[in-house]
Amino acid sequence: MADLRWVWYTGAEAVEAVVANMCEHAADVELQRDGCLTLRNNMRPSRYACRQAMVDAGGLAAVVAAMVGHPADLLLQRAGCGVLQNMAAYDAHKQAVVDAGGAAAVVAAMGRHDADAELQRYGCGALWNMAIGSDACEQAVVDAGGLAAVVAAMVGHAADAVVDAGGAAAVVAAMGRHADVGLQRLGCGALRNMAFGSDACRQAVVDAGGLAAVVAAMGGHDADAELQRLGCDALRNMAIGSGARIQAVVEAGGAAAVVAAMGRHATDVQLQRAGCGALWNMAIGSDACKQAVVDAGGLAAVVAAMGRHAADVQLQRYGCGALLNMAFGSDARRQAVVDARGAAAVVAAMGRHDADAELQRLGCGALWNMAVGSDERIQAVVDAGGLAAVVAAMGRHAADVELQRYGCGALQNMAVGSDACKLAILGAGGLAALVSAGTAHPTCHASVSLTVRRLVGDLGAFAPAAPAPPPIPPPVAELAEAERARQRAEQRAQQEQEQRQEAERRAQASHQREQELQQQLTIVATSNELDEGAFLRRFVAFRQYVEMLLEYLPSKTARSKPWRLKVRRSQLCRDVIEYFSPTNARQKLFQRTEVTFIDAHGGEEEGEDLGGLTVELYSCFFREVLLAGSGLFEGAGDDASTSIGLLPSPTADPQSMNNIGRIMCRCVLDDQPLGRGLGRFVFEFLADTHEWRVFKDVHSALAVLSDFDPELSQRWAQLLVQPTAGLTLDFFDEDAAAEEVPPESAAMERAVLAGCRHKLLVSREASLRALRDGFTEVVDLREQLGALSASELLLMLRGNTELSCEELLACFAWPDTSDSAAAKAGFAAAGSDAPRYLREIILDESPETGLGSLGRMRLLEWSTALTALPCGGLKDPITLKLYEGADVHDLPNVHTCTHEVHLPPYATRQQLQAKLLQAVEHRHDGFLIE
């Protein structure tokens, strides 16, 4: 009989002992089951020694043998799949898992126990991890039947759900909404990885039904962003290569599924990137495929993604490639691309990422395809900046022969247009670009010669110049007429000069009025400039006041008993808002929190909350609650990306806003910055300073409005400079009467001020009041916050959301400060200069070789879970330690609770930077069975 206490044995020695017992008693099913459970518990992320002991002792073979020898034991098969999943999550062990027969064992378990959702999840996860490895690993998974197993699991468990009691209607609703999304997600990930390899693998995925399974999963779980990302990636991989397979992807609804995902998750840059890549590949296919992508909304989706995520160079590459393919073939489709502002999207991408040769190449190709057909369409491409973008790309990347060929093709098509287009090409330096390309790259010679002839006749740089004929003296009468024409031209020139001078005088007067307005707005901004010394004193006084409250207000229970919060990752906003309901928060607002996250499978994630998990909870909450899908906050217009700060939605649920107010109060008490996102007016309203500070005059109101709707603020500011006749009060305040506003400065100021009040306050006052009621319910800090200036208030509550290189460097405690610090860190003993490389990366201000402003904030968040630096700095600096047992192929590790970053002994700065950026990029996600 097996000793059940095995399950809790930990450590490398325990692993070796368990493996030995399993090998010795292979026929004892209970011993084999408990052994697999023990090994699964020991394969957690922090237990590198246990994983290595597992390999060295032959544990992988023992687990596979147990699964093969006892196929009917469900618990054993679950545990075995979990062990193999965890082991295959690490690059160092993937091949060993496959070589031990792990893929075949998992497939057999999934086939025998197809009704067990938990085993199917473990199995999909294991095959996913194995398929991420080398091509050989991936092929082994396919050969073992992994494709069919994953597809069967996805089809068999699409409606598997755990539902709460509460009546037939509730159960039916839960079954319809809460399908087993975790399994579907894992399945999409596994199929994505399998379809990444050879063309044969991709075809096998489609033949096994993987295409239909992915499309069905995306349709059934459209709210799950991670599943949609994986689905888009899977479809992108399947749509590579064979034209028949691309056609199959489109006909199966792949384009429609991708477009739907991009529409629902517009702010998710990773999903948008995957979606653009998938549509690019689908649009490589036949003309019917291209048209199907456009008809499904793919054109609009790509242009919208490029506009919203302009900084993501890979997305912009995929977008340019997709537009290049869509604009090929049908003239009507080419016109649709231009009408959808496809040319403008490509030009914007080329302008922002001018150093990226691949993007420039794709951009030139896209403009080449668009500039075909009517003079109007060619002129539209030129007017969108296409001509200037092509010439600039050819000048910057003169050695790239493919780019030069695409650029010459684009200029050749533009030269077919009107005389205005031809003159524009000559004026933009197009002729010089053509001559340079033709001289350096013989393959461009024919295109250049044709284009030059179109521009300047048959006297181009590549044709010999014929001798000029002798001049013929003109007749006397013609000379006299020419003189009269010259005089008339001089008179017209004089008149035009006078008209230009008058226009310049008017423009100068308008500019002077604009400067006066800007000076007034600057006075408002200057009055709010931060006096760092004065603010530091006020900050210290405020924190002392808060610490005094925390010393005297909490009850004895609140001091001694923690508030335990179990929060589902998939429902984080909903769970946190419910925890801060009036009945909970009034009693527990002062208790120390202990956060436990629940993963997608319903299991508790590993980790003790020493403060880091609480920080992560609040950071995740304020990142997710501001998304449009929550329905609680909104930005300006349909595209909230133009807003710097969001405001409560007029239709937000009052109780939810009330609870969010308590969450904000708790963050202030804990000195947890809220980060970017919330608008300045929210903080002014919470501090009850909005009436005397925001609405005291029109310039102050416009300065705050610009935080929410910068475009509207700018338009209204222009009306103060140049009052327009015919405007009515309801143009500014939709609830006001349709009374005409006199085109006078004073009247216009009153109307604009009323409009600012309506936009910021009146239209959403109920939501703002609910938020403030929750914020002040237990502790009313309005008097203390109201004493701060506007800039101090923002810094106090948002935190520092822009870090310089030196500010980020000061967040770290560097090992070279003392011999004891160096010895404790362990890098010197390992002969690694990883800390020095990290310091160099942080101090490098170049956006190409350093981190950049956004990268610095992401590194801070990865290291501490904070989305902004508290205005008083970190309580405990980030320390660096050697990642013992890891090598240069491993990612760095982080412990946010203790602010520890563990770096493997990287040999070069390039190794560290590549691995660090990869880890930071995935700071919000991860996958491992704990």
Order of alpha helices (4+ residues) and beta strands (2+ residues): alpha-alpha-alpha-alpha-alpha-alpha-alpha-alpha-alpha-alpha-alpha-alpha-alpha-alpha-alpha-alpha-alpha-alpha-alpha-alpha-alpha-alpha-alpha-alpha-alpha-alpha-alpha-alpha-alpha-alpha-alpha-alpha-alpha-beta-alpha-alpha-beta-alpha-beta-beta-alpha-alpha-alpha-alpha-alpha-alpha-alpha-alpha-alpha-alpha-beta-alpha-alpha-alpha-alpha-beta-beta-beta-alpha
